[in-house]
Each structure stands twice: as C-alpha cells, then as structure tokens.
Amino acid sequence: MSDLLEKAQDLGRAMTKTETYEKLSRAEQLLNEDPEAQALLEGLQAVQDKVQRLQAAGLQPTEEQMEEVQEARSDMDDNAAVAAFMQAQSEFGELVKEVNGAISEGMKQESAEDSGE
C-alpha cells in the first residue's frame, strides 16, 4: 500500500508541474491580491450564508434574497480576477478528470490481463 501512496504523491507532484496547475496558482494569487475581488467574494459568501441559515431553519428565502444572491454572483462574474480564477479552476478540473480517466483505464487493462483476456 505504501508503494501505491508514494506513486499517488508522485502523481500529485507531477500535476503541480503542469501549465494548467501553474495557471491556476497564478490566477489564485491574483485573486487573493485583488481587494475588489475579495470584497465581492465576501459579499457573495454573506448572502449565501444568510440563505443557507434560513433553509436550515426550514424557511424559504424570499425572492428578494434569491435575487440578492444572483446579483452578487453576477457582480463576481464581471470581475476579471474572479473570471480568470474560475476559468483556470475549470481547466484544472478537466485535467483531474483526464487523470482519473487514465487511472480507470489502467485499472481496466490490469483487470483484463488478470482475467486472461
């Protein structure tokens, strides 16, 4: 099992050396350094928390509260740093899906070999 975990760590290190990961890291740094983006993120989090507290209490948020959430999301989407981060995050998610697919393919091949196919 330790060999498997070592290989997983090697894979993780290899992923950090990809252009996709580097783009995500740069985008995250720019996002963290952008005061406007941070304010927008905090604003969205606050309105989402308010809606979640209502729902946890068994109450439905008002239409006005839901519009407030949508407006906060829209404002966030208009921010260049947030948009760049979201794009980079999406691209990294695609890379992770590809890696998971390759792992699954390797498992299928090994399983086929073990069954004598």
Backbone as CSV, one residue per row, in Angstrom:
resi,resn,N_x,N_y,N_z,CA_x,CA_y,CA_z,C_x,C_y,C_z
1,MET,0.827,-1.205,0.000,0.000,0.000,0.000,0.861,1.253,0.000
2,SER,2.002,1.215,0.694,2.838,2.416,0.747,3.389,2.762,-0.627
3,ASP,3.649,1.735,-1.472,4.110,1.978,-2.836,3.036,2.727,-3.622
4,LEU,1.795,2.319,-3.436,0.677,2.976,-4.109,0.581,4.443,-3.683
5,LEU,0.699,4.707,-2.389,0.617,6.073,-1.887,1.792,6.917,-2.363
6,GLU,2.959,6.309,-2.458,4.123,7.023,-2.996,3.886,7.411,-4.447
7,LYS,3.321,6.497,-5.218,3.027,6.794,-6.617,1.968,7.894,-6.719
8,ALA,1.008,7.872,-5.821,-0.017,8.912,-5.806,0.615,10.272,-5.498
9,GLN,1.557,10.292,-4.560,2.256,11.546,-4.254,3.084,12.008,-5.445
10,ASP,3.725,11.069,-6.139,4.477,11.411,-7.345,3.548,12.029,-8.390
11,LEU,2.366,11.444,-8.536,1.386,11.974,-9.477,0.977,13.387,-9.072
12,GLY,0.746,13.584,-7.793,0.390,14.916,-7.307,1.479,15.935,-7.608
13,ARG,2.717,15.552,-7.365,3.838,16.460,-7.661,3.925,16.739,-9.154
14,ALA,3.700,15.709,-9.964,3.745,15.892,-11.419,2.643,16.850,-11.873
15,MET,1.476,16.753,-11.247,0.374,17.641,-11.625,0.697,19.096,-11.306
16,THR,1.448,19.335,-10.236,1.800,20.719,-9.893,2.786,21.324,-10.885
17,LYS,3.384,20.492,-11.718,4.349,20.980,-12.708,3.705,21.240,-14.073
18,THR,2.390,21.033,-14.164,1.706,21.266,-15.442,1.419,22.751,-15.621
19,GLU,1.293,23.139,-16.873,0.941,24.519,-17.201,-0.433,24.867,-16.626
20,THR,-1.336,23.892,-16.633,-2.692,24.105,-16.120,-2.670,24.445,-14.636
21,TYR,-1.855,23.721,-13.869,-1.759,23.987,-12.429,-1.085,25.338,-12.183
22,GLU,-0.047,25.621,-12.938,0.646,26.907,-12.779,-0.300,28.069,-13.082
23,LYS,-1.132,27.899,-14.106,-2.123,28.935,-14.436,-3.106,29.118,-13.285
24,LEU,-3.538,28.022,-12.694,-4.453,28.093,-11.558,-3.791,28.794,-10.375
25,SER,-2.551,28.471,-10.103,-1.833,29.095,-8.984,-1.684,30.592,-9.192
26,ARG,-1.327,30.993,-10.424,-1.191,32.433,-10.720,-2.541,33.142,-10.575
27,ALA,-3.589,32.519,-11.097,-4.921,33.118,-11.018,-5.374,33.246,-9.564
28,GLU,-5.066,32.243,-8.755,-5.435,32.297,-7.335,-4.678,33.412,-6.625
29,GLN,-3.400,33.570,-6.953,-2.605,34.630,-6.343,-3.170,35.997,-6.720
30,LEU,-3.492,36.188,-7.991,-4.067,37.466,-8.433,-5.416,37.718,-7.768
31,LEU,-6.203,36.679,-7.622,-7.494,36.796,-6.949,-7.306,37.239,-5.504
32,ASN,-6.351,36.619,-4.818,-6.091,36.949,-3.418,-5.535,38.354,-3.236
33,GLU,-4.881,38.876,-4.276,-4.288,40.211,-4.195,-5.234,41.311,-4.670
34,ASP,-6.415,40.952,-5.138,-7.376,41.915,-5.677,-8.422,42.258,-4.613
35,PRO,-8.330,43.458,-4.020,-9.271,43.822,-2.944,-10.730,43.825,-3.410
36,GLU,-10.972,44.252,-4.643,-12.345,44.273,-5.151,-12.888,42.844,-5.259
37,ALA,-12.072,41.951,-5.783,-12.488,40.552,-5.902,-12.765,39.958,-4.524
38,GLN,-11.914,40.258,-3.569,-12.108,39.735,-2.218,-13.410,40.250,-1.614
39,ALA,-13.699,41.519,-1.830,-14.948,42.096,-1.313,-16.157,41.423,-1.969
40,LEU,-16.067,41.171,-3.270,-17.161,40.508,-3.969,-17.364,39.084,-3.460
41,LEU,-16.267,38.372,-3.240,-16.354,37.007,-2.709,-16.970,36.999,-1.318
42,GLU,-16.534,37.933,-0.489,-17.083,38.014,0.873,-18.563,38.366,0.843
43,GLY,-18.945,39.263,-0.078,-20.353,39.631,-0.210,-21.206,38.449,-0.635
44,LEU,-20.721,37.691,-1.602,-21.458,36.506,-2.045,-21.569,35.506,-0.907
45,GLN,-20.476,35.282,-0.205,-20.493,34.326,0.907,-21.507,34.741,1.966
46,ALA,-21.577,36.033,2.243,-22.509,36.524,3.264,-23.960,36.273,2.865
47,VAL,-24.312,36.569,1.620,-25.705,36.362,1.215,-26.022,34.876,1.091
48,GLN,-25.061,34.077,0.665,-25.289,32.627,0.606,-25.465,32.049,2.004
49,ASP,-24.660,32.516,2.945,-24.794,32.051,4.332,-26.175,32.387,4.890
50,LYS,-26.652,33.593,4.586,-27.961,34.017,5.072,-29.054,33.086,4.528
51,VAL,-28.989,32.779,3.246,-29.976,31.898,2.622,-29.871,30.486,3.206
52,GLN,-28.659,30.004,3.414,-28.476,28.659,3.978,-29.001,28.573,5.403
53,ARG,-28.806,29.627,6.183,-29.340,29.630,7.562,-30.865,29.562,7.548
54,LEU,-31.477,30.299,6.626,-32.938,30.246,6.514,-33.396,28.839,6.146
55,GLN,-32.740,28.252,5.162,-33.115,26.909,4.717,-32.895,25.878,5.816
56,ALA,-31.815,26.034,6.587,-31.547,25.107,7.694,-32.624,25.216,8.766
57,ALA,-33.213,26.397,8.876,-34.284,26.602,9.848,-35.641,26.187,9.286
58,GLY,-35.638,25.662,8.062,-36.879,25.199,7.452,-37.669,26.300,6.780
59,LEU,-37.042,27.443,6.546,-37.721,28.573,5.920,-37.264,28.735,4.475
60,GLN,-38.134,29.264,3.661,-37.797,29.542,2.268,-37.278,30.976,2.163
61,PRO,-36.170,31.173,1.461,-35.699,32.537,1.238,-36.699,33.290,0.353
62,THR,-36.756,34.573,0.560,-37.662,35.389,-0.247,-37.084,35.552,-1.650
63,GLU,-37.940,35.980,-2.548,-37.489,36.237,-3.920,-36.402,37.320,-3.912
64,GLU,-36.576,38.299,-3.052,-35.592,39.388,-2.933,-34.230,38.841,-2.482
65,GLN,-34.229,37.917,-1.538,-32.976,37.325,-1.062,-32.304,36.499,-2.156
66,MET,-33.101,35.772,-2.929,-32.539,34.981,-4.022,-31.980,35.890,-5.117
67,GLU,-32.650,37.008,-5.359,-32.144,37.989,-6.326,-30.828,38.589,-5.837
68,GLU,-30.731,38.782,-4.536,-29.501,39.308,-3.948,-28.330,38.348,-4.196
69,VAL,-28.592,37.045,-4.073,-27.563,36.036,-4.348,-27.165,36.101,-5.822
70,GLN,-28.157,36.151,-6.708,-27.871,36.197,-8.147,-27.103,37.466,-8.526
71,GLU,-27.454,38.565,-7.915,-26.759,39.831,-8.187,-25.305,39.758,-7.716
72,ALA,-25.095,39.167,-6.560,-23.727,39.029,-6.044,-22.909,38.127,-6.967
73,ARG,-23.508,37.049,-7.466,-22.809,36.160,-8.409,-22.486,36.885,-9.706
74,SER,-23.439,37.658,-10.185,-23.242,38.398,-11.428,-22.115,39.417,-11.277
75,ASP,-22.119,40.138,-10.157,-21.053,41.118,-9.893,-19.700,40.419,-9.861
76,MET,-19.665,39.251,-9.255,-18.431,38.492,-9.153,-17.956,38.034,-10.535
77,ASP,-18.889,37.587,-11.357,-18.541,37.120,-12.702,-17.975,38.242,-13.564
78,ASP,-18.337,39.475,-13.254,-17.860,40.622,-14.028,-16.448,41.046,-13.639
79,ASN,-15.936,40.509,-12.555,-14.592,40.863,-12.090,-13.561,40.015,-12.832
80,ALA,-12.554,40.666,-13.430,-11.557,39.960,-14.250,-10.782,38.915,-13.446
81,ALA,-10.397,39.232,-12.221,-9.615,38.286,-11.413,-10.449,37.055,-11.063
82,VAL,-11.705,37.265,-10.741,-12.593,36.142,-10.416,-12.823,35.291,-11.661
83,ALA,-13.083,35.953,-12.790,-13.331,35.215,-14.035,-12.109,34.384,-14.433
84,ALA,-10.918,34.959,-14.304,-9.692,34.229,-14.652,-9.499,33.034,-13.727
85,PHE,-9.789,33.212,-12.449,-9.653,32.116,-11.493,-10.654,31.006,-11.809
86,MET,-11.891,31.381,-12.085,-12.914,30.382,-12.386,-12.548,29.593,-13.647
87,GLN,-12.016,30.274,-14.651,-11.606,29.604,-15.884,-10.452,28.636,-15.599
88,ALA,-9.458,29.108,-14.847,-8.304,28.267,-14.525,-8.734,27.067,-13.684
89,GLN,-9.658,27.288,-12.778,-10.162,26.202,-11.936,-10.898,25.160,-12.786
90,SER,-11.660,25.627,-13.742,-12.371,24.720,-14.647,-11.387,23.892,-15.473
91,GLU,-10.351,24.540,-15.984,-9.344,23.827,-16.777,-8.598,22.792,-15.936
92,PHE,-8.309,23.132,-14.688,-7.638,22.173,-13.816,-8.572,21.008,-13.500
93,GLY,-9.850,21.297,-13.329,-10.828,20.236,-13.107,-10.869,19.266,-14.280
94,GLU,-10.735,19.790,-15.487,-10.693,18.934,-16.675,-9.447,18.052,-16.664
95,LEU,-8.322,18.626,-16.252,-7.089,17.839,-16.143,-7.267,16.701,-15.142
96,VAL,-7.862,16.997,-14.018,-8.103,15.972,-12.993,-9.003,14.868,-13.554
97,LYS,-10.028,15.251,-14.320,-10.900,14.249,-14.934,-10.115,13.370,-15.908
98,GLU,-9.227,13.968,-16.690,-8.410,13.195,-17.627,-7.505,12.216,-16.880
99,VAL,-6.899,12.689,-15.793,-6.022,11.827,-14.995,-6.833,10.679,-14.392
100,ASN,-7.998,10.989,-13.857,-8.859,9.941,-13.301,-9.252,8.932,-14.379
101,GLY,-9.511,9.422,-15.589,-9.836,8.534,-16.697,-8.674,7.609,-17.026
102,ALA,-7.452,8.167,-17.008,-6.264,7.351,-17.288,-6.066,6.301,-16.195
103,ILE,-6.326,6.665,-14.959,-6.221,5.706,-13.851,-7.251,4.587,-14.047
104,SER,-8.470,4.969,-14.375,-9.521,3.965,-14.615,-9.150,3.052,-15.763
105,GLU,-8.593,3.621,-16.823,-8.189,2.826,-17.979,-7.094,1.829,-17.574
106,GLY,-6.148,2.274,-16.772,-5.104,1.381,-16.282,-5.664,0.246,-15.448
107,MET,-6.677,0.554,-14.645,-7.300,-0.477,-13.821,-8.031,-1.494,-14.700
108,LYS,-8.704,-1.000,-15.753,-9.416,-1.906,-16.661,-8.429,-2.820,-17.379
109,GLN,-7.326,-2.251,-17.820,-6.319,-3.045,-18.520,-5.747,-4.114,-17.593
110,GLU,-5.453,-3.753,-16.369,-4.900,-4.700,-15.395,-5.914,-5.790,-15.115
111,SER,-7.170,-5.407,-14.970,-8.232,-6.381,-14.693,-8.385,-7.348,-15.872
112,ALA,-8.306,-6.829,-17.089,-8.409,-7.680,-18.275,-7.237,-8.646,-18.349
113,GLU,-6.044,-8.179,-18.003,-4.865,-9.039,-18.009,-4.969,-10.137,-16.952
114,ASP,-5.505,-9.759,-15.780,-5.657,-10.747,-14.710,-6.669,-11.821,-15.057
115,SER,-7.684,-11.461,-15.859,-8.703,-12.448,-16.208,-8.340,-13.223,-17.463
116,GLY,-7.156,-12.946,-18.015,-6.661,-13.718,-19.137,-7.151,-13.252,-20.487
117,GLU,-7.689,-12.064,-20.574,-8.174,-11.544,-21.860,-7.065,-11.054,-22.729
